[in-house]
């Protein structure tokens, strides 16, 4: 499946909540979901009584929401789920930890990019290195103790500067350490489910894929 390239505000409206897919603009601009708090489509807002969503529909929406937050295609997402299911522990928590440990998400959490989409572009364009070596694979799994940095020739990129200096930048999560001036960060430890600031019900995803 090809990566979605349409208007991302439609995705927020479809999931009925802000997914912060546009980075800093989500904090500085009025979101369309505030003006049109109903799913996109030709029929507009549905009037009258709505049917109660089935269990399958609820599970599907939760899976789609997490996929869209992290920008992961269906096949890759399914592969991550299968890997999470084979590990010890809670499958849903393992899945979110694997998503959080992706290089593009780590770059975003460190503040080098204002959105996961921008972070993925930085990685793809070879502006990021791990333990001193260039890595251009957004799905690369960062491990505890590894150092993630913006490459020396890329430290003055305008997008990186804007993101690092933004007042609306999200707070650094506890499992990461960062040297703002050097543009270098480190994964101090592997995150746990409690460390992940994401309001999702991962158990619904497990139930969906377990059918």
Buried (B, 14 or more C-beta within 10 A) or exposed (E): EEEBEEEBBBBBBBBEEBBBBBBBBBBEEEBBBEEEEEBBEEEEEEEEEEEEEEEEEBBBBBBBBBBBBBBBEEEBBBBBBEBBBEEEEBBBBBBBBBBBBBBBBBBBBBBBBBBBBBBBBBBEEEBBBBEEEEBBEBBBBBEEEBBBBBBEEBBEBEBBEBBBEBEEBEEBBEBBBBEEEEBBBBBEEBBBBEBBEEEBBBBBBBBBBEE
